Every structure is written in C-alpha cells, then in structure tokens.
Amino acid sequence: MHIVHTFGHLVGGTLLIAGTSIGVGMLALPIATGNGGFLPSLLIYILCWLFMLCTGLLILEACIWMPKNANLITLSSRLLGKWGKSICWVLYLFLFSCLMVAHIVSGGSIVNELTGGYLPLWAGTILYVLLFSPIIYFGTLWVDRLNLLLMVGIIITYILFITSSISYVTPSFLTRMDWSKVWWALPIVFTAFGYQSLIPTLFNYMNRNVVKVRLALILGTTIPLFVYIIWQLLILGIIPLEGKGGLLEALKAGDNAVNPLGQYIHNMTLLNIGRAFAFFAMTTSYLGISIAFVDFLLDGLKLPKRGSSKAIVCLFIFLTPL
C-alpha cells in the first residue's frame, strides 16, 4: 500500500507538471515557429526545454531551504530581500493574471466550438469557470485526481489525432528552413514549457521528497517536449506556409493551429478531435496555474490554506479575469 501511495504521488506530480506545461501555449507553437521551419523549431524546443528544466531544478533547490508551505513570495523575501520580494509580487501577479485571462478566454471559446455554437461565447466562458474552479478550492489532491482524468483524455485524443492525420503529411513541407525567422518565437516556446510557479505547491504535496519531486520535474517536462515535437511535425507537415488557410495567414490573424488545420483538410472529425484535445490540454494547464496562483497569494498575504480566506482568494482569481 505504501508503494502504491508513493508511486501514485510520483505519477501525479509528473502529470501535474506535464499538464501545466501542455496548455494554451501549445496551440500557438506551430503558428509561431512555422515561419522558421521544422528543424529550426526543433532546436528551439530542445534549448527551451533544457533551460526551463534547469530553472525548475533551481527553484526546487530554493524550496528545500524554506519552511513547509513556503511559496514564491517567502522564497524571494528570504533570498532576495525587500526589493526582490516586491519585484516578485509585480511580475508574478502580472504573469498569473495574463495566463488566467488567456486560459479562460480560450477555454470558453473551445466550449463554444464543441457545442457547435449552441452556447454563446460568454456563456461558454462562464460555464468553463463554473465547472473547474471549485476543484481548486478543494486543494491539490482534487486537482491531482482531475488532472489524471484529463491527461487520459489528452492521451486518447492525441493518439486519435496522430493516427487520423499522419496520412495528410507532405514531407516536402518539413524540409523548408529559415533560421532568421524562428528566434522571435522564443517567448511563446518558453511559455509552453512554463510550470515553475507550481513547484512550491508540488513540493509540499509530495511531502517534500526531493528525489521524487526532482524525478517528477525531469519526466514532467520531457513529456511535453515529445508531445510538441510530434505536434509540430504534423501541423507543419500538413498546413502550407503560404496561401489561404496557411500558417502565415493564421499568424496574422492570431489564430491557433487547430482551426487552420480543419479549414485546410476539410475533415470535421479530425477538427473535432483537435478541439477535444485542445480542451483537455487547456484545462490541465488551467488547473495547474490556478492552484499555483492560489498558493502564491495565500503565502504572500500570510493567509491560512483553508476556510473563508481561501474561498475569498479563489473568488478573486476566477472572477477578476472572467
């Protein structure tokens, strides 16, 4: 029983890291990097993965020195002083707010698309928040369990997407390279490997077991790397760079990779699989960011992690971006 519990925490922690990374950024990756080509984007992915893994391991090292339940504000206050604490407050409030808005807007949009437009965008957005926000209040264990179910959805839809779309790939599309046009996509690629704000929460959830958390970080960041590479191969191999419905047109329109894919191959089944995959990927990331945001505020404001204080914080982080 102890072995099952220990293994379960490792699997749960790994999937929380992977689920938080695989989110809104993934849908934009092929559009942002497509102008550079497949091989240049592959190098960018590997460099960003390695860098973001190292930063995660460094934050874990800092967590080891801190008391139980310490989060980013406590870390920055003790290690960087008053100015470091202030900068951490400003930067992370800005980062969390942007990510919450992006996920809620995208989640509501996907709900709207999955219902065939039956639910208007505003109703889909509200429904998305109402469905998943209560889980955050119940804590990391609930998030872990729901994340596990959503990751099963990601795996199933991802496999279906690969097997259904691989025949549409045009190998010549993958040979094009323009190294000068891939570097500007670095901010989006970094975002697609973003999970570091979850580390203090995960460290406490995994009973401060450094070895298990370190292994969860390595495995949890490697999973998105392989998912992104295959995703990149499919999208860049199917959708041409130029022309109607091409990658450049999607880039100018600020679109994600799913809609131009459906427009180009005219396969509604594949498009719906892509939308379902996007929904699962969006929601796993939304849960990870939300629980990290709650713990960040509770730590910074020195509030208890239960009761009315936590309820008020949860209302703030969900209603404000909504």
N, C-alpha and C positions, 0 to 999 in steps of 0.2 A: 504494500500500500504506500509506503514511504517512497519507493522507487517511482511508482506511478505519479505521485504528487510532485516529486522533484522533476521528472521528465515533463509533466504537464506544464509546470512553470516555465521550463526552458522552451518548449514548443510555443506556449502562449506569448512569452516575451519576444521570441523570434518573429512570430506572425504579427505582433503589435508593431514592431519596428518596420517590417515589410509593408504592412497595411498603411502605416502612417506615411511612408515614402511614396507608395503607389497611389497617387491621388490625382488632383486637378492638374499637376504639372505634366503627368504622363501623356494626357490627351493633347497637350500642345507641343510635345517634344518633336515629333516628325515634321510638324509645320515650321517650327523654329529652326531646326537644323537641316531641313531638306535642301535648302539652297546650297549647302556645302557638300552634300553627297553622303553616301553610306559610310565609306571608310573613314573620312574625317570625323563624322559624328561618332563613330565607334571609338576612336581615340579620345574624344572629348568625354564620352561616357566613362571610360576606364579611369581617366585622370580625375574626374569629379568624384567618382565612387571612392577612389583611394584617398583623396583629400578629405571627403566627408566622413569616411570611416575613421581616419586619424583624429579628426576633431571630436568625434563621438567618444573615442577611447580616452582623449584628454579630459573631456567633461566627466567621464566616469571616474577617472583618477582624482579629480577635484571632489567628487561626491564622497569618495572614500574618507576624506579628511573631515567631512562635515557630520553634524549630529543627525539623528533619524528624522525623516520627513523634511529635511532641508531641500529647498528648491533654488532656482536661479538667483533670486534676489539675495538670499542668505549667502550663496556662493560668491557672488560679486561683491557683497558688502565685506565679507571676511578676507577675500583675496585681493580685491582691487580698491577697497576704501570707499569713501563717500562719493567721490566723482564716478568711480566705476559702478557703484550701485545706481546712481542717477541715470547714467548712460544706459544701463541695463533696463531700467524701467521704461525709458523712452523708446529704445529700439525694439524691445520685445512687445510692448503694447502696440506699437505700430505694426510689427510683423504679425502678431496674433490677429489683430483687427483685420488686416488685409486678407489673411488666409481664411478667416471665418466668413467674410463677405464673399470671397471667391467660391468657397465650398457651398455656401447656402444658395447663391445665385445659380451655380452650375447644377447642384442637386435638384433645385426646383425646376430648372429647365429640362433636366432629364426625366423627372416625373411627368412633366407636361408632354414630352415626346412619347414616353412609354404608354401614356393613356390616349395617345392619338389626338391630343389637343382637347380632349373632353374636359380636363381640368385646366382652367386658365393658368398662366404663369404665376400670378400672385397666389392662387390657391395651392398650386403645386409646391411653391416655396414654403408656405405656412405648414402644409401637411408634412413636408420633409423635416422641418424643425420639430414639429409636434411628435413625430414618430420616434426620433432618435435622441432628442435632448434629455428625456427622463433617465435614460441609461447612464448618462454622465453623472447625475446626482447620486445614483446608487453606488458608484465607485468603480475602481479599476477592475475588480473581479467580474462585474457585469459587462464592462467594456471588453474584457478579455474573451468572455464566452460568446458575446455577439460578434466580435471580430473574427472568432474562429468560424462561425457560420457564414459570415460574409466572405471570408477567404475561400471557403469551399465553393461559393458562388463564383468568385473570381477564377478559380482553377477550372471549373466546369465550362464557363463561358469563354475563357481564354483558349482552352483546348478546342472547343467547338469553332471558335473564330479562326484558329490556325488551320484546322483541317478543312474548313469551308473556303478559306481564301487563298491557300497556298497555290492553287491552280491558276490564279489570276496574276501571279507574279511574273513580271517581264525582266529577265536577268540583265538586259542592257541598261535598264534604269538604275541599277546598282553600281555601275562602273563609272558614272559621272562623278568628278571630284572638283571642288573649288575651295581650297583651304582658307582663302582670304574671307570667305563668307560664312564660316562656321563659328568663329570665335565670339561673335556678338551674341550668340545663343547661350553663352555660359551662365548668365543669371537664371535662366529658365531650367537649365540642366542641374544647376546647384539646388534649385527649389525641388526638383524631382527626387533628390536624394536627401531632402530635409526631414530630420527626425529628432535632432539633438535636444529639443525642448522637452521631449518625452523621457529622457534618460533619468533625471532625478525621480520621477514618478515610478518608472520601471525598476529602478534600483531598490526602492523601498518595497515595491510589490513583490519582488523576487527575494525578499528577506536579506537584502544587502550582500548577497552571494556574488562576490566579484568575478569568480571564474565563470559562473553561469551567465551573468549579465554580459561579460566580455564575449563569450561564445554566441550569445543571442545577437549582439551587435554585429559580429562578423557575418553570421548566417543571415540575419535580417536585412543587411544591406546588400549582400550578394544576390539574394533572390530578385530584388528589383533590377539589378544590373542585367541579369539574363532575360528577365521579362522585357525590359526596354530594348535590348538588342534585337530580339525576335520581332517585337512590335515595330521597330524601326525598319527591319528588313521587309516586313510585309507591306507597310504603308508606302515606303519609298519604292518598293518593287511593283506596286500596283498603280499608284497615282502618279501621273507625269508631272514634271516640274512646271511646265508652262501650259497654256491653253485653258479652255473653260473647265472649271472644276479641278484645276491643277493646284499644286502646293503653293505657288506664288499668289494665286488668286485667294486661297484660303488664308494666307499670311496677311494680305492686305485687308481682308475682311475681319481679321481677328477671330477666325473660326478654329475649332478643334479638328482632330484628324478623322473623327467618325463621320460627320456629315459629308465632306467631300468624297469619302470612300463610297458611301451609299449612292451619291449622285453619279459617280464615275462608272460603277459596275452595275447599277440598276438592279440590285438584288436586295429586296426588302427583308428577307430572312436574315441575311448577313448583317444588314444595317441594324436590325433589332437585336441581334446577338451582340453587336458592338455597343449598342446603347445599354444593354443589360450589364455588360462588362464594365462600362463607364460608371454605371450606377453603383455597382459593388465596390469598384476601386475608389470612387469619390467618397463613399460612406465610411470605408475603413480609415481613410485619411482624416475625414471629418471627426470621427470618434477619437482618434489619437491626438489630434490637435486640440480638441475640446477639453479632454481630460487633463492635458498638459497645461492649458490656459487656466483652468480652474485651480489646479495645484499651484501654479505660478502666482495667482492673485491671493490665494489663501496664505501662502508663505510670505509674500510681500506685505500684506496687510495684517499679518500675525493673527489670523482668524482660525477657529477650530475647524477640523475637516468633517464636521457633521452638523446637523440641526439647521436652524434658521439662517445662520451665517452662510453656510454652503448653498442653501436654497437661493438666497439673495444674489450671491455671486453667479450662480448658474443662470438666473433670470437676466442678469446684466450681460453675460457673454453671448446669450442667444437672442435676446430681444433687441439689443443695440444694433448688431449687423442686419437683423431681419427688417 
